[in-house]
Amino acid sequence: MTRRMGLGSGLLCVLVVLGAAGVAAGATLVWDPVPGEVTGYKVYYGTVPGNYPYFVDVGPSTSRLLDNLPNLRGVCHYISVTAYNNSGESAFSPPVSWTPPLPPVGVILLLSGTP
């Protein structure tokens, strides 16, 4: 049985998307550290708000590059973060939404070997 941490839902997430003309864009989720004893954070995500079938444990880091999360498709995803320690896991942060970009068509053609 997992006990919820006494950290509440004090996590504030910000989605930062970086990119420039001619440069591949990147999306990074950044959040403020939770005060108190925190062992690490988990980034949860799915296509329905509040329903997160996937997660990655990012340890003590307070950011995560989203471009290489497993199970992403080019549809809108909702992302939430929790903090955890030996006592359990916090409530979910308020979700942010993000739609991963589809790969450029030229890259798909190049990788498939199609001229």
DSSP file (Angstrom, degrees, kcal/mol; ACC not computed):
  #  RESIDUE AA STRUCTURE BP1 BP2  ACC     N-H-->O    O-->H-N    N-H-->O    O-->H-N    TCO  KAPPA ALPHA  PHI   PSI    X-CA   Y-CA   Z-CA
    1    1 A M              0   0    0      0, 0.0     2,-0.5     0, 0.0     0, 0.0   0.000 360.0 360.0 360.0 134.6    0.0    0.0    0.0
    2    2 A T        -     0   0    0     86,-0.0     2,-0.4    87,-0.0    86,-0.1  -0.848 360.0-148.7-100.9 128.5    1.3    3.4   -0.9
    3    3 A R        -     0   0    0     -2,-0.5    86,-1.3    84,-0.3     2,-0.3  -0.756  22.3-117.8 -91.8 142.9    0.8    6.4    1.4
    4    4 A R  B     -a   89   0A   0     -2,-0.4    86,-0.3    84,-0.2    80,-0.1  -0.597  31.0-115.3 -78.8 139.5    0.5    9.8   -0.1
    5    5 A M    >   -     0   0    0     84,-1.3     3,-0.7    -2,-0.3    86,-0.2  -0.314  19.1-118.2 -68.7 156.3    3.2   12.3    0.8
    6    6 A G  T 3  S+     0   0    0      1,-0.2    -1,-0.1    84,-0.1    84,-0.1  -0.048  90.0 101.8 -83.5  33.0    2.3   15.3    2.8
    7    7 A L  T >   -     0   0    0      1,-0.2     3,-1.2    76,-0.1    -1,-0.2   0.511  67.8-157.6 -94.9  -6.3    3.5   17.5    0.0
    8    8 A G  T <   -     0   0    0     -3,-0.7    83,-0.8     1,-0.2    -1,-0.2  -0.224  50.0 -53.7  62.2-155.4    0.0   18.3   -1.4
    9    9 A S  T 3  S+     0   0    0      1,-0.1    -1,-0.2    81,-0.1    83,-0.0  -0.238  87.8 134.6-111.1  43.2   -0.3   19.4   -5.0
   10   10 A G    <   +     0   0    0     -3,-1.2     2,-0.4    83,-0.1    -1,-0.1   0.335  33.2 117.1 -76.4   8.1    2.3   22.2   -4.6
   11   11 A L        -     0   0    0     70,-0.2     2,-0.5    80,-0.2    70,-0.1  -0.635  47.7-163.8 -79.7 130.8    4.1   21.2   -7.8
   12   12 A L        -     0   0    0     -2,-0.4    20,-1.3    20,-0.3     2,-0.3  -0.967   7.5-161.9-116.7 118.3    4.0   23.8  -10.5
   13   13 A C  E     -F   31   0B   0     -2,-0.5     2,-0.4    81,-0.3    18,-0.2  -0.767   7.7-171.4-102.8 143.7    4.9   22.6  -14.0
   14   14 A V  E     -F   30   0B   0     16,-3.0    16,-3.2    -2,-0.3     2,-0.6  -1.000  15.4-143.6-132.2 131.4    5.9   24.8  -16.9
   15   15 A L  E     -F   29   0B   0     -2,-0.4     2,-0.5    14,-0.2    14,-0.2  -0.854  16.4-166.8 -96.1 122.7    6.3   23.5  -20.5
   16   16 A V  E     -F   28   0B   0     12,-3.4    12,-3.6    -2,-0.6     2,-0.6  -0.950   2.3-167.8-113.4 121.3    9.2   25.1  -22.3
   17   17 A V  E     -F   27   0B   0     -2,-0.5     2,-0.4    10,-0.3    10,-0.3  -0.943   7.6-169.8-111.3 121.4    9.4   24.6  -26.1
   18   18 A L  E     +F   26   0B   0      8,-3.4     8,-3.3    -2,-0.6     2,-0.3  -0.872  21.9 128.0-111.8 142.0   12.7   25.7  -27.7
   19   19 A G  E     -     0   0B   0     -2,-0.4     2,-0.3     6,-0.3     6,-0.1  -0.926  27.2-163.2 179.6 159.4   13.3   26.0  -31.4
   20   20 A A  E >   -F   23   0B   0      3,-0.6     3,-2.5    -2,-0.3     2,-0.1  -0.954  47.4 -68.8-147.7 163.9   14.6   28.2  -34.2
   21   21 A A  T 3  S+     0   0    0     -2,-0.3     3,-0.1     1,-0.3    -2,-0.0  -0.344 122.8   8.7 -57.2 128.1   14.4   28.3  -37.9
   22   22 A G  T 3  S+     0   0    0      1,-0.2     2,-0.4    -2,-0.1    -1,-0.3   0.476 111.5 100.6  80.6   1.6   16.4   25.4  -39.3
   23   23 A V  E <  S-F   20   0B   0     -3,-2.5    -3,-0.6     0, 0.0    -1,-0.2  -0.949  80.9-106.2-121.1 140.4   16.9   23.8  -35.9
   24   24 A A  E     -     0   0B   0     -2,-0.4     2,-0.1    -5,-0.1    -3,-0.0  -0.392  38.6-123.2 -62.9 137.2   15.0   20.9  -34.5
   25   25 A A  E     -     0   0B   0     -6,-0.1     2,-0.3    -2,-0.1    -6,-0.3  -0.464  26.0-163.6 -79.2 154.0   12.5   22.0  -31.8
   26   26 A G  E     -F   18   0B   0     -8,-3.3    -8,-3.4    -2,-0.1     2,-0.5  -0.982   8.4-150.5-136.4 150.2   12.7   20.5  -28.3
   27   27 A A  E     -F   17   0B   0     -2,-0.3    39,-3.1   -10,-0.3    40,-0.7  -0.987  13.6-175.0-123.8 129.1   10.2   20.5  -25.5
   28   28 A T  E     -FG  16  65B   0    -12,-3.6   -12,-3.4    -2,-0.5     2,-0.5  -0.987  17.4-144.4-125.6 130.6   11.3   20.4  -21.9
   29   29 A L  E     -FG  15  64B   0     35,-2.9    35,-2.1    -2,-0.4     2,-0.4  -0.822  24.4-175.8 -90.8 128.6    9.0   20.2  -18.9
   30   30 A V  E     +FG  14  63B   0    -16,-3.2   -16,-3.0    -2,-0.5     2,-0.3  -0.975   4.7 176.7-128.5 139.3   10.3   22.2  -15.9
   31   31 A W  E     -F   13   0B   0     31,-2.2   -18,-0.2    -2,-0.4   -20,-0.1  -0.972  33.9-102.3-141.2 157.6    8.9   22.4  -12.4
   32   32 A D        -     0   0    0    -20,-1.3   -20,-0.3    -2,-0.3     2,-0.1  -0.523  46.2-105.6 -73.8 141.5    9.8   24.0   -9.1
   33   33 A P        -     0   0    0      0, 0.0    -1,-0.1     0, 0.0    29,-0.0  -0.392  33.5-117.4 -65.6 146.8   11.4   21.7   -6.5
   34   34 A V        -     0   0    0      1,-0.1     4,-0.1    -2,-0.1   -23,-0.1  -0.704  29.7-117.2 -83.9 132.5    9.1   20.7   -3.6
   35   35 A P  S    S+     0   0    0      0, 0.0     2,-0.2     0, 0.0    -1,-0.1  -0.373  77.1  34.2 -67.3 150.6   10.3   21.9   -0.2
   36   36 A G  S    S-     0   0    0      2,-0.1     2,-0.9    -2,-0.0    -2,-0.0  -0.547 111.1 -20.3 103.1-169.7   11.1   19.2    2.3
   37   37 A E        +     0   0    0     -2,-0.2     2,-0.5     2,-0.0     0, 0.0  -0.654  67.3 168.6 -82.2 104.6   12.6   15.8    1.9
   38   38 A V        -     0   0    0     -2,-0.9    47,-0.2     1,-0.1     3,-0.1  -0.974  23.5-172.9-121.0 127.7   12.1   14.6   -1.7
   39   39 A T        -     0   0    0     45,-2.6     2,-0.3    -2,-0.5    46,-0.2   0.853  66.3 -49.0 -82.5 -39.2   13.8   11.5   -3.1
   40   40 A G  E     -B   84   0A   0     44,-1.7    44,-2.5    20,-0.1     2,-0.3  -0.967  50.8-101.0-175.6-172.7   12.7   12.2   -6.7
   41   41 A Y  E     -BC  83  59A   0     18,-2.0    17,-2.3    -2,-0.3    18,-0.6  -0.940  16.0-149.4-133.0 151.6   10.0   13.0   -9.1
   42   42 A K  E     -BC  82  57A   0     40,-2.2    40,-2.2    -2,-0.3     2,-0.6  -0.986   9.5-147.6-122.3 135.5    7.8   11.0  -11.6
   43   43 A V  E     -BC  81  56A   0     13,-2.8    13,-2.0    -2,-0.4     2,-0.3  -0.915  19.1-167.4-102.7 115.4    6.5   12.4  -14.9
   44   44 A Y  E     +BC  80  55A   0     36,-3.4    36,-2.4    -2,-0.6     2,-0.3  -0.769  10.4 172.5-101.9 147.1    3.1   10.9  -15.8
   45   45 A Y  E     +BC  79  54A   0      9,-2.5     9,-1.7    -2,-0.3     2,-0.3  -0.997  10.5 142.1-156.4 153.7    1.5   11.3  -19.2
   46   46 A G  E     -B   78   0A   0     32,-1.6    32,-3.6    -2,-0.3     6,-0.1  -0.953  55.7 -96.2-172.5 178.9   -1.4   10.1  -21.3
   47   47 A T  S    S+     0   0    0     -2,-0.3     5,-0.1    30,-0.2    29,-0.1   0.445 104.3  61.3 -93.4  -0.7   -4.0   11.3  -23.8
   48   48 A V  B >  S-H   51   0C   0      3,-0.8     3,-2.1    30,-0.2    30,-0.1  -0.994  93.5-109.8-126.2 129.2   -6.7   11.9  -21.3
   49   49 A P  T 3  S+     0   0    0      0, 0.0    -2,-0.1     0, 0.0     3,-0.1  -0.340 104.8  12.6 -58.7 132.2   -6.4   14.4  -18.4
   50   50 A G  T 3  S+     0   0    0      1,-0.1     2,-0.6    -4,-0.1    42,-0.0   0.317 107.9  94.3  84.3  -8.9   -6.1   12.6  -15.1
   51   51 A N  B <   +H   48   0C   0     -3,-2.1    -3,-0.8    -7,-0.0    27,-0.2  -0.911  49.1 171.2-117.2 102.0   -5.6    9.2  -16.8
   52   52 A Y        +     0   0    0     -2,-0.6    -6,-0.2     1,-0.1    27,-0.0  -0.806  12.2 169.5-118.7  89.1   -1.8    8.6  -17.0
   53   53 A P        +     0   0    0      0, 0.0     2,-0.3     0, 0.0    -7,-0.2   0.654  67.5  55.3 -74.0 -13.2   -0.9    5.1  -18.2
   54   54 A Y  E     +C   45   0A   0     -9,-1.7    -9,-2.5    17,-0.0     2,-0.3  -0.895  59.7 164.4-121.4 148.6    2.8    6.0  -18.7
   55   55 A F  E     -C   44   0A   0     -2,-0.3     2,-0.4   -11,-0.2   -11,-0.2  -0.987  20.1-153.4-154.4 157.4    5.4    7.5  -16.4
   56   56 A V  E     -C   43   0A   0    -13,-2.0   -13,-2.8    -2,-0.3     2,-0.6  -0.996  20.0-133.1-129.2 138.5    9.1    8.0  -16.2
   57   57 A D  E     -C   42   0A   0     -2,-0.4   -15,-0.2   -15,-0.2    -2,-0.0  -0.821  21.5-178.3 -89.2 119.0   11.1    8.3  -12.9
   58   58 A V  E >   -     0   0A   0    -17,-2.3     3,-1.4    -2,-0.6   -16,-0.1   0.293  26.7-144.0-102.9   8.9   13.4   11.3  -13.3
   59   59 A G  E 3   -C   41   0A   0    -18,-0.6   -18,-2.0     1,-0.2    -1,-0.3  -0.344  66.8 -19.7  63.3-142.7   15.0   11.0   -9.9
   60   60 A P  T 3  S+     0   0    0      0, 0.0    -1,-0.2     0, 0.0   -20,-0.1   0.496 104.6 117.9 -80.2  -1.7   15.9   14.3   -8.2
   61   61 A S    <   -     0   0    0     -3,-1.4    -3,-0.1   -20,-0.1   -20,-0.1  -0.303  54.3-153.6 -64.4 147.5   15.9   16.3  -11.5
   62   62 A T  S    S+     0   0    0    -29,-0.0   -31,-2.2   -22,-0.0     2,-0.3  -0.065  74.1  50.8-112.4  31.3   13.3   19.1  -11.8
   63   63 A S  E     -G   30   0B   0    -33,-0.2     2,-0.3    -5,-0.1   -33,-0.2  -0.982  58.3-165.3-157.0 160.2   13.1   18.9  -15.6
   64   64 A R  E     -G   29   0B   0    -35,-2.1   -35,-2.9    -2,-0.3     2,-0.4  -0.935  24.1-128.4-152.5 127.1   12.5   16.4  -18.4
   65   65 A L  E     -G   28   0B   0     -2,-0.3     3,-0.4   -37,-0.2   -37,-0.3  -0.635  22.7-163.6 -69.7 124.9   13.1   16.5  -22.1
   66   66 A L    >   +     0   0    0    -39,-3.1     3,-1.8    -2,-0.4    -1,-0.1   0.696  69.8  83.4 -88.2 -19.9    9.8   15.4  -23.6
   67   67 A D  T 3  S+     0   0    0    -40,-0.7    -1,-0.2     1,-0.3     5,-0.1   0.763  96.5  41.7 -59.2 -26.6   10.9   14.6  -27.1
   68   68 A N  T 3  S+     0   0    0     -3,-0.4    -1,-0.3     2,-0.0    -2,-0.1   0.091  77.9 132.1-113.5  25.1   12.1   11.1  -26.2
   69   69 A L    X   -     0   0    0     -3,-1.8     3,-0.7     1,-0.1    -3,-0.0  -0.534  61.6-111.4 -69.1 140.5    9.4    9.9  -23.9
   70   70 A P  T 3  S+     0   0    0      0, 0.0    -1,-0.1     0, 0.0    -2,-0.0  -0.348  93.4  25.0 -69.8 156.3    8.3    6.4  -24.8
   71   71 A N  T 3  S+     0   0    0      1,-0.2     2,-0.3    -2,-0.0    -2,-0.0   0.679  82.1 149.0  67.6  23.5    4.8    5.7  -26.3
   72   72 A L    <   -     0   0    0     -3,-0.7     2,-0.3    -5,-0.1    -1,-0.2  -0.647  21.3-178.4 -86.1 145.6    4.3    9.2  -27.7
   73   73 A R        -     0   0    0     -2,-0.3     2,-1.9     2,-0.3    29,-0.0  -0.864  47.4 -89.8-130.5 167.8    2.2    9.7  -30.8
   74   74 A G  S    S+     0   0    0     -2,-0.3     2,-0.3    25,-0.1    28,-0.1  -0.120  94.8  98.9 -76.0  43.4    1.5   13.0  -32.6
   75   75 A V  S    S-     0   0    0     -2,-1.9    -2,-0.3    23,-0.1     2,-0.1  -0.836  87.3 -75.4-123.9 164.2   -1.6   13.7  -30.5
   76   76 A C        -     0   0    0     -2,-0.3     2,-0.4    23,-0.2    23,-0.3  -0.353  48.8-165.9 -62.4 131.7   -2.2   15.9  -27.5
   77   77 A H  E     - D   0  98A   0     21,-3.2    21,-2.4    -2,-0.1     2,-0.5  -0.919  13.6-141.1-118.4 147.5   -0.8   14.5  -24.3
   78   78 A Y  E     -BD  46  97A   0    -32,-3.6   -32,-1.6    -2,-0.4     2,-0.4  -0.922  21.1-163.8-107.8 133.4   -1.5   15.6  -20.7
   79   79 A I  E     +BD  45  96A   0     17,-3.0    17,-2.2    -2,-0.5     2,-0.3  -0.951  12.0 172.9-126.4 135.5    1.5   15.6  -18.4
   80   80 A S  E     -B   44   0A   0    -36,-2.4   -36,-3.4    -2,-0.4     2,-0.4  -0.963  16.9-143.7-139.4 155.0    1.6   15.7  -14.6
   81   81 A V  E     -B   43   0A   0     -2,-0.3    12,-1.7   -38,-0.2     2,-0.3  -0.926  10.2-170.0-122.9 144.4    4.4   15.4  -12.0
   82   82 A T  E     -B   42   0A   0    -40,-2.2   -40,-2.2    -2,-0.4     2,-0.3  -0.923  14.2-140.3-124.3 157.0    4.5   13.8   -8.6
   83   83 A A  E     -B   41   0A   0     -2,-0.3     7,-3.2     8,-0.3     2,-0.3  -0.850  22.9-170.8-108.6 151.8    7.2   14.0   -5.9
   84   84 A Y  E     +BE  40  89A   0    -44,-2.5   -45,-2.6    -2,-0.3   -44,-1.7  -0.978  16.0 159.9-142.6 157.6    8.1   11.0   -3.8
   85   85 A N  E >   - E   0  88A   0      3,-2.3     3,-1.3    -2,-0.3   -47,-0.1  -0.808  64.0 -64.8-151.3-166.3   10.1    9.9   -0.7
   86   86 A N  T 3  S+     0   0    0      1,-0.3     3,-0.1    -2,-0.2   -48,-0.1   0.713 129.2  58.2 -63.8 -20.0   10.2    7.0    1.7
   87   87 A S  T 3  S-     0   0    0      1,-0.3     2,-0.3   -85,-0.1   -84,-0.3   0.670 118.3 -93.9 -84.3 -17.4    6.7    8.0    3.0
   88   88 A G  E <   - E   0  85A   0     -3,-1.3    -3,-2.3   -86,-0.1     2,-0.4  -0.986  51.7 -45.2 142.4-152.6    5.0    7.7   -0.4
   89   89 A E  E     -aE   4  84A   0    -86,-1.3   -84,-1.3    -2,-0.3    -5,-0.2  -0.931  45.7-123.0-126.4 143.7    4.1    9.8   -3.4
   90   90 A S        -     0   0    0     -7,-3.2   -81,-0.1    -2,-0.4   -84,-0.1  -0.135  39.0 -85.8 -74.2 174.3    2.4   13.2   -3.6
   91   91 A A        -     0   0    0    -83,-0.8    -8,-0.3   -86,-0.2    -1,-0.2  -0.338  59.2 -83.2 -70.3 163.3   -0.7   14.1   -5.4
   92   92 A F        -     0   0    0    -10,-0.1   -10,-0.2     1,-0.1    -1,-0.1  -0.412  42.1-121.4 -67.4 143.8   -0.5   14.9   -9.1
   93   93 A S        -     0   0    0    -12,-1.7   -81,-0.1     1,-0.1   -83,-0.1  -0.369  47.9 -76.9 -70.7 163.8    0.5   18.4  -10.1
   94   94 A P        -     0   0    0      0, 0.0   -81,-0.3     0, 0.0   -13,-0.2  -0.459  63.8-109.8 -58.8 137.4   -2.0   20.3  -12.3
   95   95 A P        -     0   0    0      0, 0.0     2,-0.3     0, 0.0   -15,-0.2  -0.321  25.7-156.1 -74.3 153.3   -1.6   18.9  -15.8
   96   96 A V  E     -D   79   0A   0    -17,-2.2   -17,-3.0    -3,-0.1     2,-0.3  -0.901  16.5-133.1-116.1 154.5    0.0   20.7  -18.8
   97   97 A S  E     +D   78   0A   0     -2,-0.3     2,-0.3   -19,-0.2   -19,-0.2  -0.840  25.8 171.6-111.1 149.5   -0.9   19.7  -22.4
   98   98 A W  E     -D   77   0A   0    -21,-2.4   -21,-3.2    -2,-0.3   -23,-0.1  -0.969  22.0-152.0-155.2 135.7    1.6   19.1  -25.2
   99   99 A T        -     0   0    0     -2,-0.3   -23,-0.2   -23,-0.3   -25,-0.1  -0.947  25.1-133.9-110.3 113.2    1.3   17.7  -28.7
  100  100 A P        -     0   0    0      0, 0.0     2,-0.1     0, 0.0    -2,-0.0  -0.392  26.4-113.0 -64.3 138.9    4.5   16.1  -29.9
  101  101 A P        -     0   0    0      0, 0.0   -26,-0.1     0, 0.0   -27,-0.0  -0.414  27.1-117.2 -70.2 147.8    5.5   17.2  -33.4
  102  102 A L        -     0   0    0    -28,-0.1     3,-0.1     1,-0.1   -29,-0.0  -0.578  39.9 -95.4 -78.1 148.7    5.4   14.6  -36.2
  103  103 A P        -     0   0    0      0, 0.0    -1,-0.1     0, 0.0     5,-0.0  -0.324  49.9 -92.9 -61.7 147.7    8.7   13.9  -37.8
  104  104 A P    >>  -     0   0    0      0, 0.0     4,-1.6     0, 0.0     3,-0.7  -0.317  30.8-122.4 -59.5 144.3    9.4   15.8  -41.0
  105  105 A V  H 3> S+     0   0    0      1,-0.2     4,-2.5     2,-0.2     5,-0.2   0.875 110.6  59.5 -57.7 -40.0    8.3   13.9  -44.1
  106  106 A G  H 3> S+     0   0    0      1,-0.2     4,-2.3     2,-0.2    -1,-0.2   0.853 104.0  50.9 -58.6 -36.4   11.9   14.2  -45.5
  107  107 A V  H <> S+     0   0    0     -3,-0.7     4,-2.7     2,-0.2    -1,-0.2   0.900 108.8  50.6 -69.3 -40.2   13.2   12.3  -42.5
  108  108 A I  H  X S+     0   0    0     -4,-1.6     4,-2.0     2,-0.2     6,-0.3   0.929 112.9  46.7 -62.3 -44.1   10.7    9.5  -42.9
  109  109 A L  H  X>S+     0   0    0     -4,-2.5     5,-1.1     1,-0.2     4,-0.9   0.912 113.2  49.0 -64.4 -42.0   11.6    9.2  -46.6
  110  110 A L  H  <5S+     0   0    0     -4,-2.3     3,-0.5     1,-0.2    -2,-0.2   0.919 113.2  46.1 -63.7 -44.5   15.3    9.2  -45.9
  111  111 A L  H  <5S+     0   0    0     -4,-2.7    -1,-0.2     1,-0.2    -2,-0.2   0.821 112.8  50.1 -69.9 -30.6   15.0    6.6  -43.1
  112  112 A S  H  <5S-     0   0    0     -4,-2.0    -1,-0.2    -5,-0.2    -2,-0.2   0.620 108.3-123.9 -83.0 -11.2   12.8    4.3  -45.2
  113  113 A G  T  <5 +     0   0    0     -4,-0.9    -3,-0.2    -3,-0.5    -4,-0.1   0.520  61.2 145.3  81.5   4.9   15.1    4.4  -48.1
  114  114 A T      <       0   0    0     -5,-1.1    -1,-0.3    -6,-0.3    -2,-0.1  -0.630 360.0 360.0 -77.3 128.4   12.4    5.7  -50.4
  115  115 A P              0   0    0      0, 0.0    -1,-0.1     0, 0.0    -5,-0.1   0.507 360.0 360.0 -70.4 360.0   13.8    8.2  -53.0
